[in-house]
Amino acid sequence: MTVDQTFHTRARESLANPQIRANFRNAMDGLMNKRTAAFQGWELEELRTLGAAVRQQALSRLPDLLEQLEASCERNGIRVHWATDGDEACRVITELCQQHQARHVIKGKSMVSEEMELNHHLEEAGIEALESDLGEYIVQLAEETPSHIIMPAIHKNTGEISDLMHAKTGTEPRRDVPYLTNAARQQLREKFMQADVGISGVNFAVADTGTLCLVENEGNGRLTTTVPPVHIAVTGIEKVVGSLEDVAPLLALLTRSATGQHITTYFNMISGPRPEGHLDGPREVHLVLVDNGRSEIWQDDELLETLRCIRCGACMNHCPVYTRVGGHAYGTTYPGPIGKILMPHLQGLEKTQDLPSASSLCGACGEVCPVKIPIPQLLVRLRREAVDGDRLHPSVVRGHGVKRRRLEALIWRLWAWGHSRPALYRMGLSVANRLRFLQPRKLGAWTRHRTAPVLAGKSLHARMARRNGGDA
């Protein structure tokens, strides 16, 4: 799969792979059922409304909350660094590693680090970066990118993982999940002890206490943030919330929406390096706050709602397109419905113009979003901007206004011209009906999987006139 392929090319390749389709179908069905069961007995709509309000309130105060977060973290002994884009964030993290003469870095799960290709930058500097999340570890062994923001290796089944680990790490070729999991743990445990720096993501950054919250199930996040002498947390600027009270509804929504759990195995709250005289925890904690286009999105009242996302993946699990083509078909860091509205903001529509149209607009993503992001409406807006820009509501997307093809534009102008002239329209319809035997059986992409519609022979006006006793 090459990076210069279009979404349509990658999607066709995925659709032609029955194993990928089966892997995703089984996984998505299970996740949807677990989510439904996890919310049984809850007033889900009230909780979603509360979660959306918490995120919207935080975004409305974003500049002030970020300054408060910085002050609180610094007071706790956490050093705060600001990065305008991914490259600057990578430089900051690489320099911190070099200051501590780090050669081995252990990483917890972090989508923003994927977004800025941190591993690649560290490797160029001669620093080994090993993923400690089991799914990320598998994807790294396969030299692939994550296909889901919560379950990175969801596109692989047990047999494929067994073969991969056998080839890469020498494990026995057994289709035994507990064996494979324990083998990965043993391999990673040694790396935790050798690591000079631990790097993690952040689920929620609490402004008034300077607390970094990390949600996880495997314990790798806790080891990453406590065993190495230096911990570097990296997050997008939108992850800030006002207080610990704000975290409670978001956590309840996140765990149930993502994996169907009432609570994850671990909920880490990091408020600073280890105190003097303590033996556990890192000597230094750093927080890297990454903008990378988010401040541009924040300035648009409509696109701002994209930043409410808590990265649960529910929109992907319920999307009929994502379920059939998988995450790699999108060719971007964030796949699925959230990726279709976020990546055009981060990369520009000229690079992602196919994504807004990779949707049936069924609305499932908007119905299950725990913080009520209106994904279908944002997709419609991006479709409009991908054609001719948005003059009524100017877009902040870099390079917006990708023009439609000249032939397509000409066809639609002729269509509008003909349909605005009733006499001409009726005459054209009459001629088309008389010549319907010349209609081709193939009408481009529409008839690749469908039968071409057949002209009826008589127009609706003629049929109604005859039905009412008038002239046909």
Residue, then its C-alpha position, 0 to 999 in steps of 0.5 A: m500500500t503506497v502513500d500516493q494511492t487514493f482512498h478509492t484505490r485503497a478501499r477497493e484493495s480492502l474490499a477485495n481482501p476477505q480476511i480484512r473484512a472478516n476481521f473488522r466485521n467480527a471486531m465491530d459487532g462485538l464492540m457495538n454490542k458491548r457498548t450497548a450493554a455498558f450503557q444499560g440502566w444509564e440516562l445516556e442522552e443526559l450523560r452525552t449532553l453533559g459530556a458535550a457541555v463539559r467539552q464545549q465549556a473547556l473549549s470556550r475557555l481554551p486560552d485561559l485554561l491552557e495558561q492555568l494548566e501551565a501554571s499548575c503544572e509548573r507549580n507541581g514540578i512538571r515542565v511545560h513545553w509548547a509546540t506550534d506543529g508536529d515538527e517542533a514537538c518532535r524537536v522538543i522531545t528529541e532534545l529532551c532525550q538527548q539532554h539525558q543521553a537517552r538511547h532507549v525510549i519506551k512509549g505508551k499509546s499516543m495518537v498525537s505522537e502518531e500524528m507527528e510521526l515521533n518514532h521516525h524522528l527519534e530513530e533518525a536521531g539514533i534513539e530506539a522508540l519501542e511501543s509498549d501498548l500490545g496493539e501498538y507493539i504488534v503494529q510496530l513489529a509489522e511495520e504498519t500504522p494503527s488501523h483504529i485509534i483504540m485498538p491499533a491491531i484490530h485488523k489482524n486476527t490471532g493467527e496473523i499475530s501468532d505468525l508475526m510474533h513467531a517471525k519477529t521475536g521467535t515465539e512458538p507458532r501457537r494460536d493461544v491468546p494467553y500465551l501470546t500476551n504473556a510472551a509480549r509482556q516478557q519481551l516488553r518488561e525487559k525494555f521498561m527496565q532498560a528505558d532512559v525515557g518514557i513517553s505517554g499520551v494524555n486523555f485529560a489535562v486538568a487545569d486547576t490541579g495540573t493533573l495529567c490523566l491517563v486511561e489504560n487497561e494493560g498497565n503499560g501506561r503506568l510502567t511507562t510513566t513511573v519506571p524510566p527516570v524521565h517521563i514526557a507526556v505529549t498531547g494536543i492542546e484541546k485535551v484540557v479540562g477545567s477541574l477534576e469534577d469535569v473528568a468524571p462524566l467524560l471518563a464514564l462516556l469514554t470507557r463505555s463508548a470505546t471498549g464497553q467497560h464500566i471502568t478501565t483497569y488503570f486510571n493514572m493521575i500524574s501530578g508531578p515527579r517523585p517527591e524528595g526521598h521517595l523511591d518510585g516515579p520519575r525524577e523529571v516530568h515534562l508536558v509537551l502541548v501540541d497545536n498543529g492546526r488546532s488553534e485554526i480549527w478553534q477559531d471557527d465556531e462550527l469546526l470548533e466542535t471537532l475538538r470535542c472528540i475524546r478519542c473513544g472510536a465509537c464513530m468508527n465502530h458503528c460506521p458502515v464504511y469503516t467496518r468494510v474497508g478498515g482503517h488503513a484505507y483512509g491513509t491518514t493518522y485518524p481514520g473513520p468518521i472522526g478522521k474524515i472531519l479532522m484530517p482535512h483541517l490538519q492536512g488541508l482538503e487538497k490532500t484529503q478531498d476524497l475523505p468527506s465523500a467516503s460516507s453514506l451520511c447514515g448518521a450513525c456516527g453522530e448518534v453514538c458520539p459521546v460528546k455529540i459532535p455533529i459529524p454528518q453536518l460537518l461532512v456536508r460542509l467539507r463536501r461543499e468546501a471541497v468543491d468550491g470553498d465556503r464563501l458564506h462561512p469561510s473555512v480555516v482549512r489550509g488550501h481549501g477550495v479544491k475545484r471540481r473537474r471541468l467536465e463535472a462543472l459543465i454537466w451541472r451547469l447544463w443540468a441547471w440551465g435545462h431544468s430552469r426552462p420547463a418547455l426545454y425540459r419537457m422536450g428533452l425528456s420526450v427525446a430521451n424517452r424515444l431514444r432510450f434504446l440507446q442508453p448504455r448499460k454501464l454508467g460509470a461507478w454507479t453501475r459497478h455494483r448496481t443495475a442501470p436504471v431504465l427510462a420509464g417511457k412516459s414522464l410523470h406528467a404524462r402518466m398523471a395526465r392520463r390517470n386524471g383523464g387528460d391527454a397523455 
